[in-house]
Amino acid sequence: MPRVSEAHLAARREQIIEAATRCFLRNGFHQTSMQDVIKEAGLSVGAFYRYFDSKAALITAIASEKISVVRETADSLLRREPAPPLLTVLDDLLRQIDVNLTDEGTIRIAVQVWGEAVHDPELAAFVADVYSRIRLSATDLARRAQQTGELPAGVDATAIGSAIFGLIQGYILQRVLIGRVDRETYLTGVGALLGAGAAHRPPAGAVGSG
């Protein structure tokens, strides 16, 4: 038997992920069976289970693919010299979300993953690990903004990183729950909040990591 190439295996795996995504968008995670996905992918049962042995494994693969976009963008921004302004960083992050999540259904998948993580301990552990790393990247962005004087040095960078992370999640949620959010308007609001914070900076040490 000829050996199957790595490229073929990767293409077949992506074929299954795309088929599963379409099924989940139509009917949600719980109303979609493995047979539904196998039929959508146009594969035999044996060929399908060579790549994924459970619905949870499929969901995890989809989550990993979508979430990695934000992390890769954040890591790329961290390597820029000199450090860009914080609003520029957020603009680039949200722009990347817009580019990669222009299909509203894809955003619904991300939110479905969040909801499923509440009930699935294995998926919850995966989501927590990935998002914790993204939050660490946001904390690094906060530290760079403190070094350039854009943010107050006396505030815990971890606390700021958590807030930045929340702004990204909030942007995604508003697109799902309210409708398409204008990125420029959203960033104008963030800028106003940053300006208000700069005008009322607490004394150094007033907010700490303890």
Solvent accessible surface area in square Angstrom, and as a share of the most:
residue,aa,sasa,rsa
1,M,228,1.02
2,P,120,0.75
3,R,227,0.83
4,V,51,0.29
5,S,61,0.39
6,E,132,0.59
7,A,77,0.60
8,H,79,0.35
9,L,41,0.20
10,A,62,0.48
11,A,64,0.50
12,R,60,0.22
13,R,104,0.38
14,E,61,0.27
15,Q,68,0.30
16,I,0,0.00
17,I,2,0.01
18,E,87,0.39
19,A,0,0.00
20,A,0,0.00
21,T,18,0.10
22,R,105,0.38
23,C,2,0.01
24,F,0,0.00
25,L,45,0.22
26,R,142,0.52
27,N,75,0.38
28,G,20,0.19
29,F,9,0.04
30,H,135,0.60
31,Q,141,0.63
32,T,2,0.01
33,S,51,0.33
34,M,30,0.13
35,Q,106,0.47
36,D,58,0.30
37,V,1,0.00
38,I,8,0.04
39,K,173,0.73
40,E,53,0.24
41,A,8,0.06
42,G,64,0.61
43,L,28,0.14
44,S,71,0.46
45,V,77,0.44
46,G,57,0.55
47,A,29,0.23
48,F,0,0.00
49,Y,90,0.34
50,R,152,0.55
51,Y,45,0.17
52,F,9,0.04
53,D,111,0.57
54,S,41,0.27
55,K,54,0.23
56,A,37,0.28
57,A,34,0.27
58,L,0,0.00
59,I,6,0.03
60,T,39,0.23
61,A,10,0.08
62,I,0,0.00
63,A,3,0.02
64,S,47,0.31
65,E,60,0.27
66,K,51,0.21
67,I,13,0.06
68,S,39,0.25
69,V,34,0.19
70,V,15,0.09
71,R,64,0.23
72,E,114,0.51
73,T,21,0.12
74,A,3,0.02
75,D,37,0.19
76,S,51,0.33
77,L,3,0.01
78,L,39,0.20
79,R,173,0.63
80,R,105,0.38
81,E,145,0.65
82,P,119,0.75
83,A,25,0.19
84,P,25,0.16
85,P,79,0.50
86,L,5,0.02
87,L,63,0.31
88,T,54,0.31
89,V,4,0.02
90,L,4,0.02
91,D,32,0.17
92,D,35,0.18
93,L,2,0.01
94,L,2,0.01
95,R,108,0.39
96,Q,61,0.27
97,I,1,0.00
98,D,22,0.12
99,V,98,0.56
100,N,62,0.32
101,L,16,0.08
102,T,82,0.48
103,D,82,0.42
104,E,56,0.25
105,G,3,0.03
106,T,15,0.09
107,I,0,0.00
108,R,112,0.41
109,I,1,0.00
110,A,17,0.13
111,V,38,0.22
112,Q,49,0.22
113,V,3,0.01
114,W,45,0.16
115,G,37,0.36
116,E,25,0.11
117,A,13,0.10
118,V,119,0.69
119,H,141,0.63
120,D,31,0.16
121,P,111,0.70
122,E,132,0.59
123,L,3,0.02
124,A,34,0.27
125,A,64,0.50
126,F,49,0.21
127,V,17,0.09
128,A,58,0.45
129,D,74,0.39
130,V,12,0.07
131,Y,29,0.11
132,S,48,0.31
133,R,91,0.33
134,I,6,0.03
135,R,109,0.40
136,L,117,0.58
137,S,6,0.04
138,A,4,0.03
139,T,4,0.02
140,D,58,0.30
141,L,9,0.04
142,A,0,0.00
143,R,109,0.40
144,R,37,0.13
145,A,7,0.05
146,Q,27,0.12
147,Q,150,0.66
148,T,85,0.49
149,G,50,0.48
150,E,63,0.28
151,L,16,0.08
152,P,25,0.16
153,A,87,0.67
154,G,29,0.28
155,V,27,0.15
156,D,32,0.17
157,A,11,0.08
158,T,69,0.40
159,A,50,0.39
160,I,25,0.13
161,G,0,0.00
162,S,42,0.27
163,A,61,0.47
164,I,5,0.02
165,F,31,0.13
166,G,38,0.36
167,L,49,0.24
168,I,6,0.03
169,Q,32,0.14
170,G,21,0.20
171,Y,1,0.00
172,I,10,0.05
173,L,62,0.31
174,Q,66,0.29
175,R,5,0.02
176,V,43,0.25
177,L,136,0.68
178,I,140,0.71
179,G,28,0.27
180,R,150,0.55
181,V,27,0.15
182,D,84,0.43
183,R,43,0.16
184,E,125,0.56
185,T,91,0.53
186,Y,33,0.12
187,L,21,0.10
188,T,97,0.57
189,G,37,0.35
190,V,7,0.04
191,G,21,0.20
192,A,67,0.52
193,L,126,0.63
194,L,54,0.27
195,G,41,0.39
196,A,55,0.42
197,G,40,0.38
198,A,48,0.37
199,A,77,0.60
200,H,149,0.66
201,R,110,0.40
202,P,52,0.33
203,P,106,0.67
204,A,96,0.74
205,G,63,0.61
206,A,62,0.48
207,V,66,0.38
208,G,48,0.47
209,S,99,0.64
210,G,121,1.16
